[in-house]
Amino acid sequence: MKKILISEWVPQECLAPYEGKYEFTCPTREKRAFSYDEVYEMIEAYDAYLILDNDGDKKMIDRAKNLRAIANFGVGYNNIDWKYATQVGLPVVNTPTTVTEATAEHAVALIISTMRGIARYDREIRKGIWNSPNFTDIDCEVYGRTLGIMGFGRIGKMVCKKAQGLGMQVVYYDKFRASEEIEKEYNVTYMEFDEVVKNSDCITLHMPYIPENHHIINAETFRAMKDSAYLVNAARGAVVDEKALAEALRNKTIKGAGLDVYEDEPNVSPELLALDNVTLTPHIASCTLKARMGMCREALAGITGVLEGGKPYNVVNPEVLK
């Protein structure tokens, strides 16, 4: 019977469909997670490895002599050395479809919360501060504003629909421009990167983290944005230069930001923590039970599909299956 190692506790109902077909090892609910070192000691004996908040680096891959599939619990997979995995013929699985609705919803929540100052007012009122001036431009309505979407994949498209429901005008940039039919379907306007930066009242990021996107949002970007504009990031932390963002927020180069992801998770830079014009959440955009259960099922379907000789859609390096 093939053996699958899971780095954190997952509900039994996710594993139940595979009873009698696969042997699973995962920590108890009380223990919650295996450490990197614990996984390293065990992984030689396993055929597949599902990662929740851990790493699949070259050292781990080299240790896993019998591994035939490795999966990440999420759309992104930069915590796995996928290039090395491809080099050695190891399929890498992700969960691209089941996070879409929840992540898009959280991104829109950050847009509203950031532009309307929700988190700031919450902090103030808990301190006994009743800050309710009649005339101020400290916040702004989202209706009628221009939202710039960077990355027009599944999540970007869903954010587009939700934002339009709030009365926002939507423009987008993607390395691979959508077809004319898609642009018409979503009533969205394509612009080059610099034009989206210059014209948006709020920019929301939904691009993958790849080397060419490292710090693609940087000090130069912030200087090119409107000084009344906002930035929202529910993609990957390293697409934004966090130090440059903190400086732009502190100097009012831009008006505010909403972040769910960070460069050095779970650490958040002290400069950001000290600012009132940024809304922070702990990488929980997909954190609904429905979404997380779906992610687990999608990852396991991909893993078992590989182990059974198939070619699952969620293998990110399908060339190794040829």
C-alpha positions as CSV (number, residue, x, y, z in Angstrom):
1,M,0.0,0.0,0.0
2,K,1.4,3.4,-1.0
3,K,2.2,5.8,1.8
4,I,1.4,9.5,1.9
5,L,2.9,11.9,4.5
6,I,1.0,15.1,5.5
7,S,2.9,17.8,7.4
8,E,-0.2,19.0,9.4
9,W,-3.3,17.5,10.8
10,V,-6.2,17.3,8.3
11,P,-9.8,16.3,8.9
12,Q,-10.5,12.6,8.6
13,E,-13.3,13.1,6.1
14,C,-10.7,14.3,3.6
15,L,-8.8,11.0,3.9
16,A,-11.9,8.8,4.2
17,P,-12.3,8.3,0.4
18,Y,-8.8,6.7,0.3
19,E,-9.2,4.2,3.2
20,G,-7.9,0.8,2.2
21,K,-6.0,2.2,-0.8
22,Y,-3.4,4.5,0.8
23,E,-1.7,4.7,4.2
24,F,-1.6,8.2,5.6
25,T,0.7,9.7,8.3
26,C,-0.1,13.1,9.7
27,P,0.1,14.6,13.2
28,T,-2.7,14.5,15.7
29,R,-5.0,17.5,16.0
30,E,-3.4,18.2,19.4
31,K,0.2,18.1,18.0
32,R,-1.0,20.0,14.9
33,A,2.1,19.9,12.8
34,F,5.3,18.0,12.1
35,S,8.5,20.2,12.1
36,Y,10.8,20.3,9.1
37,D,13.2,18.0,11.0
38,E,10.5,15.5,11.9
39,V,9.5,15.3,8.2
40,Y,13.1,15.0,7.1
41,E,13.6,12.0,9.4
42,M,10.4,10.2,8.1
43,I,10.2,11.1,4.4
44,E,12.4,8.4,3.0
45,A,9.6,5.8,3.6
46,Y,6.9,7.7,1.7
47,D,5.6,7.7,-1.9
48,A,4.0,11.2,-1.6
49,Y,4.2,14.3,0.6
50,L,1.5,16.9,1.1
51,I,2.9,20.2,2.6
52,L,1.0,22.5,4.8
53,D,3.1,25.4,6.0
54,N,6.5,23.6,5.6
55,D,9.2,23.4,3.0
56,G,10.1,21.1,0.2
57,D,13.6,22.2,-0.6
58,K,16.4,20.5,-2.4
59,K,17.6,18.9,0.9
60,M,14.2,17.4,1.5
61,I,13.8,16.2,-2.0
62,D,17.2,14.5,-2.0
63,R,16.3,12.8,1.2
64,A,13.0,11.5,-0.2
65,K,14.4,8.6,-2.2
66,N,11.0,7.0,-2.9
67,L,8.9,10.1,-3.5
68,R,6.7,10.1,-6.6
69,A,4.7,13.3,-5.9
70,I,5.0,16.4,-3.7
71,A,2.1,18.8,-3.2
72,N,1.6,22.2,-1.7
73,F,-1.6,23.2,0.1
74,G,-2.2,26.4,-1.9
75,V,-2.0,28.0,-5.3
76,G,1.5,29.1,-4.8
77,Y,4.4,26.6,-4.6
78,N,7.5,28.7,-4.1
79,N,8.1,26.8,-0.8
80,I,8.9,23.8,-3.0
81,D,12.1,23.8,-5.0
82,W,10.0,23.0,-8.1
83,K,12.8,23.6,-10.5
84,Y,14.9,21.0,-8.8
85,A,11.9,18.7,-8.5
86,T,11.4,19.1,-12.3
87,Q,15.0,18.4,-12.9
88,V,14.8,15.1,-11.0
89,G,11.4,14.1,-12.5
90,L,9.3,14.7,-9.4
91,P,5.7,16.0,-10.1
92,V,4.7,19.0,-8.1
93,V,1.0,19.4,-7.3
94,N,-0.9,22.6,-6.2
95,T,-4.5,23.6,-5.5
96,P,-5.4,26.2,-8.1
97,T,-9.2,26.1,-8.2
98,T,-10.6,25.6,-4.7
99,V,-9.1,28.8,-3.3
100,T,-10.6,31.2,-5.9
101,E,-13.8,32.3,-4.3
102,A,-12.5,32.7,-0.7
103,T,-9.3,34.5,-1.8
104,A,-11.1,36.9,-4.1
105,E,-13.6,37.6,-1.4
106,H,-10.8,38.4,1.1
107,A,-9.1,40.6,-1.4
108,V,-12.3,42.7,-1.8
109,A,-12.7,42.8,2.0
110,L,-9.2,44.3,2.2
111,I,-10.0,46.8,-0.5
112,I,-13.1,48.0,1.4
113,S,-11.5,47.8,4.8
114,T,-8.4,49.7,3.6
115,M,-10.2,52.4,1.7
116,R,-12.8,53.0,4.4
117,G,-10.4,52.7,7.3
118,I,-12.3,49.9,9.1
119,A,-9.3,48.4,10.9
120,R,-8.1,51.8,12.0
121,Y,-11.4,52.8,13.5
122,D,-11.7,49.5,15.3
123,R,-8.3,50.0,16.9
124,E,-9.2,53.6,17.9
125,I,-12.6,52.8,19.4
126,R,-11.1,50.0,21.5
127,K,-8.7,52.6,22.9
128,G,-11.6,54.9,23.8
129,I,-11.0,57.2,20.8
130,W,-14.2,58.5,19.1
131,N,-12.8,59.8,15.8
132,S,-15.9,60.9,13.8
133,P,-15.2,64.2,12.0
134,N,-17.8,65.6,9.7
135,F,-15.5,66.7,6.9
136,T,-12.3,64.7,6.2
137,D,-10.6,63.0,3.3
138,I,-8.9,60.4,5.6
139,D,-11.0,57.7,3.8
140,C,-12.9,57.4,0.5
141,E,-15.7,55.4,-1.0
142,V,-15.0,52.6,-3.3
143,Y,-18.0,53.4,-5.6
144,G,-16.8,55.0,-8.8
145,R,-13.2,54.4,-8.2
146,T,-10.8,52.7,-10.6
147,L,-9.4,49.3,-9.5
148,G,-6.3,48.1,-11.1
149,I,-5.9,44.3,-11.1
150,M,-2.3,43.0,-11.6
151,G,-2.7,39.4,-12.7
152,F,-5.9,38.4,-14.4
153,G,-6.1,34.7,-13.7
154,R,-8.9,32.9,-11.8
155,I,-8.7,35.0,-8.7
156,G,-8.1,38.3,-10.6
157,K,-11.3,37.6,-12.7
158,M,-13.4,36.9,-9.6
159,V,-12.1,40.1,-7.9
160,C,-13.1,42.0,-11.1
161,K,-16.7,40.7,-10.8
162,K,-17.0,41.5,-7.1
163,A,-15.5,45.0,-7.5
164,Q,-17.8,45.8,-10.4
165,G,-20.7,44.8,-8.1
166,L,-19.5,47.6,-5.8
167,G,-19.5,50.1,-8.6
168,M,-15.8,50.2,-9.4
169,Q,-14.3,50.6,-12.8
170,V,-11.8,47.9,-13.5
171,V,-8.6,47.9,-15.5
172,Y,-6.0,45.1,-15.6
173,Y,-2.5,44.1,-16.5
174,D,-1.3,40.5,-17.1
175,K,1.8,39.3,-18.8
176,F,-0.5,37.3,-21.0
177,R,-3.3,39.5,-22.2
178,A,-6.8,38.0,-22.1
179,S,-8.7,37.4,-25.3
180,E,-11.0,40.0,-26.7
181,E,-13.9,37.7,-25.8
182,I,-12.8,37.5,-22.1
183,E,-12.3,41.3,-21.9
184,K,-15.8,41.8,-23.3
185,E,-17.3,39.1,-20.9
186,Y,-15.7,40.8,-17.9
187,N,-16.2,44.4,-19.2
188,V,-12.6,45.1,-18.3
189,T,-9.9,47.2,-20.0
190,Y,-6.4,46.1,-20.5
191,M,-3.5,48.5,-19.8
192,E,0.2,48.1,-19.7
193,F,1.8,47.8,-16.3
194,D,2.8,51.5,-16.0
195,E,-0.6,52.7,-17.1
196,V,-2.4,50.6,-14.5
197,V,-0.1,52.0,-11.8
198,K,-0.7,55.6,-13.0
199,N,-4.5,55.4,-13.4
200,S,-5.7,53.2,-10.5
201,D,-7.2,54.5,-7.3
202,C,-6.5,51.1,-5.8
203,I,-4.2,48.3,-7.1
204,T,-4.8,44.7,-6.1
205,L,-2.1,42.0,-6.7
206,H,-3.0,38.5,-8.0
207,M,0.2,37.5,-9.8
208,P,2.3,34.4,-9.1
209,Y,5.6,34.7,-7.4
210,I,8.3,34.0,-9.9
211,P,11.8,35.5,-10.1
212,E,10.8,38.2,-12.6
213,N,8.0,39.3,-10.2
214,H,10.4,39.8,-7.3
215,H,9.7,43.3,-5.9
216,I,7.8,44.2,-9.1
217,I,6.0,46.7,-6.8
218,N,8.8,48.9,-5.5
219,A,9.8,52.5,-4.7
220,E,9.5,53.5,-8.3
221,T,6.0,52.0,-8.5
222,F,4.9,53.9,-5.4
223,R,6.2,57.2,-6.8
224,A,4.2,56.6,-10.0
225,M,1.0,55.9,-8.1
226,K,-1.5,58.6,-7.2
227,D,-0.8,59.9,-3.7
228,S,-4.5,59.1,-3.0
229,A,-4.1,55.5,-4.1
230,Y,-4.1,52.2,-2.2
231,L,-2.3,48.9,-2.6
232,V,-3.8,45.5,-1.7
233,N,-1.7,42.3,-1.8
234,A,-3.3,38.9,-1.4
235,A,-0.8,37.2,-3.8
236,R,2.7,36.6,-2.5
237,G,4.7,38.8,-0.1
238,A,7.9,39.1,-2.2
239,V,6.2,40.7,-5.2
240,V,6.3,43.9,-3.1
241,D,9.4,45.6,-1.7
242,E,8.1,45.7,1.9
243,K,10.7,48.3,3.1
244,A,9.7,50.6,0.1
245,L,6.1,50.1,0.9
246,A,6.5,51.1,4.6
247,E,8.4,54.2,3.5
248,A,5.7,55.1,1.0
249,L,3.0,54.7,3.6
250,R,5.0,56.6,6.2
251,N,5.7,59.5,3.8
252,K,2.1,59.5,2.4
253,T,3.5,58.7,-1.1
254,I,0.4,56.5,-1.3
255,K,-2.6,56.7,1.0
256,G,-2.9,53.2,2.4
257,A,-2.4,49.5,2.0
258,G,-4.0,46.1,2.8
259,L,-1.8,43.1,3.2
260,D,-2.5,39.4,3.6
261,V,1.0,38.2,2.6
262,Y,4.6,39.2,3.6
263,E,8.1,38.8,2.5
264,D,9.3,36.9,5.6
265,E,6.2,35.1,7.0
266,P,5.3,34.8,9.8
267,N,7.4,37.8,10.6
268,V,6.0,41.3,9.7
269,S,8.4,44.2,9.5
270,P,8.2,46.5,12.5
271,E,7.9,49.5,10.2
272,L,4.6,48.2,8.9
273,L,3.3,47.3,12.4
274,A,3.9,50.9,13.5
275,L,1.7,52.4,10.8
276,D,-2.0,53.2,11.1
277,N,-2.7,53.4,7.3
278,V,-2.2,49.7,6.6
279,T,-4.6,46.8,7.3
280,L,-2.9,43.5,8.1
281,T,-4.2,39.9,8.1
282,P,-2.1,36.7,8.6
283,H,-2.2,35.1,5.2
284,I,-5.7,33.8,5.7
285,A,-7.4,34.8,2.4
286,S,-8.4,31.2,1.8
287,C,-9.3,30.6,5.5
288,T,-12.8,29.3,5.3
289,L,-13.6,25.7,6.2
290,K,-15.2,25.1,2.8
291,A,-12.1,26.4,1.0
292,R,-9.6,24.6,3.1
293,M,-11.4,21.2,2.8
294,G,-11.6,21.8,-0.9
295,M,-7.9,22.5,-1.0
296,C,-7.1,19.3,0.8
297,R,-9.3,17.2,-1.5
298,E,-7.8,18.9,-4.6
299,A,-4.2,18.2,-3.4
300,L,-5.0,14.6,-2.5
301,A,-6.7,14.1,-5.9
302,G,-3.6,15.3,-7.6
303,I,-1.3,13.2,-5.6
304,T,-3.2,10.0,-5.9
305,G,-3.8,10.7,-9.6
306,V,0.0,10.8,-10.1
307,L,0.5,7.7,-8.0
308,E,-2.1,5.9,-10.1
309,G,-0.4,6.8,-13.4
310,G,-2.6,9.7,-14.4
311,K,-1.9,13.2,-15.5
312,P,-3.9,15.5,-13.1
313,Y,-4.6,19.0,-14.2
314,N,-3.0,20.4,-11.0
315,V,0.5,19.2,-11.7
316,V,2.5,22.4,-12.3
317,N,5.4,20.6,-14.1
318,P,3.5,18.2,-16.3
319,E,6.5,17.7,-18.5
320,V,7.8,15.2,-15.9
321,L,4.8,12.9,-16.6
322,K,5.6,12.4,-20.3
